Amino acid sequence: MKSTLVTLLCLFVSAIATAQNTFPATGNVGIGTTSPTSRLQVVDNGRNYYVNRGIPGATDDNVSENYILLHPVYVAGASFMPDCHVMGKISAIRGSAASYNRKWTVEVNTASAYNSNIGNIISYNDSPVPKLVTLIYDSITYLAVSITKAATVTSFSFTGWAQNESFKIVKAAEVSDVKIFNASTEIGIQAPVGIRNVASNNVLTLAANDTSYSNFLFMTHTGFPQSMFYIGTTNSSYIVPAQRNASLIESYRDLHIGAANSGNIIFENGRNGTAINSSMVIANNKNVGIGIDNPTYKLTVNGTIGARRVKVTQETWADYVFHPNYQLPSLASVEQFIKTNKHLPDIPSEKEVTEKGIDLGEINKLYLQKIEELTLYIIDLQKQINALKENAATQAK
């Protein structure tokens, strides 16, 4: 009899244990709650965890943008807020034999409580990428995620932790005051990061062996040998000795740096605060300035230039002075010009040089012109001296 009772008790306990793992074929299941709002809702430590919680609605591809409301946010001057957060993954789908293939997935980590708002998102599959924004809907300010205008997506689902969540799809026309949320919280990975595009062999690596120099960014294309590109702070074992313990940008192939449309390329150093004048500017009109922000010539230098040699090309030169048809000014006319203008003919005055500067090539041509004119004057004077000598010798006989 006792053996029979033990056997019956074991069968009863086994039936109970089996029943605890049997869920209904329809409806929601709750663990720690009697009113689950998703297929599976688990409440523990006062927190709600949802599995595949449906979010009703779909986007409208006839409007400029759609948004999914996450939760209300704290607004400066308002009463302190209870905890509102969404921490998990939201996804939506579209695609069949008769409809465009689109998948939308966002990892959300946002919260509003007391008197502040924090959060960030990681998105997949969509371009342009979704944005974390604040907006006003029905007179309440929310944190929301933008959904780019494209083929309609539906069957929204959330899996993760949430408290005082909103989870509503709204259209651009239904909201106002949309602003990009300043996601100041970081997304960190405590390990070397490698991103590889298998199809194109592009590789992006952020890593360093020396913890003192941990901001090294390395990019390469394995299809092209020696195509490495480095950005970061070098350590003492860096392959170029002159660049040790310095920040660098280095390419093992041609390095192209460009600014599109009307942008300039600006180099600066010596920053101490928030403002600094540029050290060098390559303007969009191809002018280059050193020590000046708005160069007006192909090369504008605000300072002294040192060089071993300077070569200036010229379209004309002063040898026309020696041509037979050149009208050499008389010394009397030159003397009169100097008395009147206080500088040589054809040579710019002090005022012109002070106001406009000088063209090195042009001024050297003018200097040569004067030297050649002086040479002709000297040759003419020598002829006159020789004639006087001959005349004196003739008279002496």
Secondary structure, DSSP 8 states (H G I E B T S, - for coil): -HHHHHHHHHHHHHHHHHHHT---SSS-EEES-SS-SSSEEEEETTEEEEEEEEE-----TTSSEEEEEEEE---TTS--EEEEEEEEEEEEEEEETTEEEEEEEEEEEEEEEETEEEEEEEEES-SS---EEEEEETTEEEEEEEEESSS--EEEEEEEEEES---EEEEGGGEEEEEE----S----SS-EEEEETTTTEEEEE--SSGGG---EEEEETTSTT--EEEEE--TT-SSGGGTTSEEEEESS-------TT--EEE-----SS----SEEE-TTS-EEES-SS--SSEEESS----S------S--GGGGGSTT-----HHHHHHHHHHHSS-TTS--HHHHHHH---HHHHHHHHHHHHHHHHHHHHHHHHHHHHHHHHHHHHH-
